[in-house]
Amino acid sequence: MIQAAARNNAEWCASMSRSHGVRGEFGGEAWTVPTRPPLYYPDAVTLVPGAHADALVDRIDTASAGAGVKDSFADLDLSGAGFEVLFDAQWIHRPAGAPAINSDLAWRVVNDQDALRAWADAWDGGDGNADLFRSELLDDPDTSVLVGYSPDGQVAAGAVASRSESVVGVSNVFAVEGGADRAWPMVLEAVHQLFPTLPVVGYEHGADLDAAARHGFEALGPLRVWLHG
C-alpha cells in the first residue's frame, strides 16, 4: 500500500508540474523532473525502497538551492549530496467504503476557472501563492479539485483528489475555519461518492496527522522530505 501511495503521489506531482509546463519522467526507482517544479512540489519522488541515491540526484537540478526529494520510504541518506531533512511524515490509508461523518458543507468538483480561483484564494489564505493552481488542472481526468461551500455560499474547505490505478490520493486539505477536522467530513463524503471502490491514501504529519486519525485513517509508514541547500 505504501508503494501504491507513493506512486499516486508521484502522479499527482507530475500533473501539477505539467500544469506549469514542467515535464517529468517515471523511472524504475523514482519520478523526477530535470528543472525546478512548482513551489512546494518535489524534484523527485521515490517509488520503491532502496533507490540509488547517486543516480537519483544525477537526474535533478542541484546547481542551485531548493531542490526537493520525497523519500517515500525514509531510507535514503542524501546528506552527502548537500541535502538536509525538511520534515518527516507518515503515509496514511483509509479503506474503501469506510463510513464518514456527515458534513454540513455542500460539495462539488471545481470545473471552471472562476471557481478554481476562489478555491485557490481560500487555500492560500492571503500568502500570495494562489496562482500555483492553474486552469490546466481542470483538464486532467485523474484530478478532482474538491470544494465545500458554507450555507452562505462561501468556500469553506477543500482538497485535491488524485485517482490512480488502485487508490485515490488526497492532498491540499484545508478549511478556512476549524482546521482539518472541518474539512475531512466533506472531503471523505465527496471521495466516497466519486470513487466508492478505491481506498484513500495521502500523507500528513503533526496535528494534521492526528486529525486524519480521528477521521478513520491509519498510519502506514514513514516518509521523509529532503531539501537541497
N, C-alpha and C positions, 0 to 999 in steps of 0.2 A: 504494500500500500504506500510506503514511503516513496518507492520508485515511481509509482503512478502519480503521486502528489508532486514530486519533483519535475516529472515530465510535463504535467499540466501547468505548473508554474512557469516552466521554460517556454511553453507555447504561448502563455499569456504575455510574458516579457517580449517574445518575438512579435506578437500582434501589436503591442504598444510601440515597439521600435519601428515596425513597418509604417505605422501611422505617422511617424516623424521622418520617414524616408530612409531609415537605417535598416539594412538587411542583414540578418544573422544567418548562422549555419548550424545545423544539427550534426554533430559527430557521434561516434560511438560512446564517448565518455561525457560529452558536455555540449551545450548550446553556447555559442559565442558570437560576439559582434566585433568587427575589426576596427570600428570607430566608436566614439563615445555615444552611448544610448541616451534616451531621455532622462531627465532628472529623477532621482530615486530608484532608477532601474539598473540592474547589474550588467556588466560587460560579459559575464559568463555565469552559467548555472550548471552544476554537475548533475549528471543523470544516473550515474552508477557509483557504488562505493569504490574507493581505491583509485580514483582518477589520478593520472600522472600530472603532478603539479607543474613541472617544467614545460611540458607540452601544452598545458592549458594556458600558462602565462604567455607563451610564444604566440598564441592566437589572438591576443587582445592588445590594446594600445596602452602601454605603460610609460610612454615617453613623457607624459605629464601626469601630475597628481590627479586622483579622482576615480581611477578605475575600480570597479567593484566586482567581487566574486561571491556568488551564493554557493557556499559549500554545503550541499544538500544533505550530507551525511556527517558533517562536522569531523571529518577525518583527514583534512589536509593541513599542512604546515606551510603557509605562504610567507612567513616572516622573513625568510632569506631572500625573497624577491621584492622586499620593500613594502609588504602589506602589514596592516595591523587589524585586529579584530574590532569591528564596529559594534556588533551585538550578537548575542546568541538567542535562539528562539526554539520553538517546538512545532513540528508538523502536527496538525490536528485532523481528526476524522469523525464524521457523524454518519451512521448507517442510512441507507436509502429508506425513506418511508418512516423515519423516526418521528414521533409526534412533536409538534411545535406549539409554543404558547401563542394564543390568539393575539393579534396586533390590532391596535386602534388606528393604524395608518393605512390608507388606501394606496396600493402599489401599482406600478405599471413598468413596462420596459421603455426606456427612453428611445424615441425613434425620429427625433428631429433636432436640428442644431440649436434652436432656442431652448428646448428642454434640457439638452446636454449642457449648455452654458449655465443654466440655472442650477443644475446638479453640481457642476464643477465649482461654481462660486460657493455653494453651500459646503462642499467637501473641503475647499481651500480655506475657508474661514477668514479671508482677507489677507492671506500671506503672499499673494501676488503670483501664484503658480496655477491658476485655473486654466491657463492655455495648454497645460500638459495634456488634457483630454481633447483630442481633435475629432472632427466630424468623420474622418476615415474609419474610426472605430465602429460607427453605426453601420458600415457596410460589411463588417466581419460577421459571418453567420455563426461563429462559435463564441461571440462575445455579446453578453447582455448587460447593459447598464441599468441597474435597478434603482428606482426612486420610490420613496414613501412620502405621501402627502399628508399633512395635518388636516383636520376638518375645515380649516380656513383656506385650504388650497396651497399652502406654502410647502416648500421642500423641507422635510423634517429629518430624513435619513436616506441612506443609500449604500450601494455596494456595486461591485462588478462580479458577475458570474461568468466563468470561462469553461465551456464544455470541451472535454476531450473524450477519448475513446471509452474510458471506463469510469471516469469520475467527473464531477463538476467542481471547479475551484472557486472559492470566494475570496475576494481581496478588496481593499479600499473601503472597508466597512466604517461608516461614520453616522453620527447623529448630531444635529445642530444643538440639541439639548438632551441630557440624560445619558450620554455615552453609549457604549456598545450594547448595554442592556436594553436601551431603547430601540436600537437598530435591529438586533438579531431576530426578534419575532417576525418582523416584516420581511427580512431577507430570507429566512427559512421558509416562510409561507410561500414566497414567490418561487424560490428554488424548487420546493416540493411540487408546485403546480406546473412549473416549466420542465423539470427533469425528475419525474417521480421515481424512476428506476435507478438513478445514479447516486452513489454515496457522495457526500460533500467533504471536501478537503480544503486545507489552507495552512497558514502558519501564523502564530501570534507569540507575543512574549509579554511579561509583566502583567499589568492589570487587565489588558485585553485578552490574555490567555485565561485568566480567572473568569472573565465574563463569558468566554466561549465555553468553558467547562460548565457554567451554570445553565447553558442552553444545549447541553447534550453532547458536546464534543469530548473526545478523549485524546490525550497526547500520544503521538506515535513514536517520536524520537527526535533528537536534536538536529538543528541545522545551525550554520554559522555564516555570518556575512563579513567579508574582509574588504578593507578599503586601502587602496594604494596611496602612499604619500601622506 
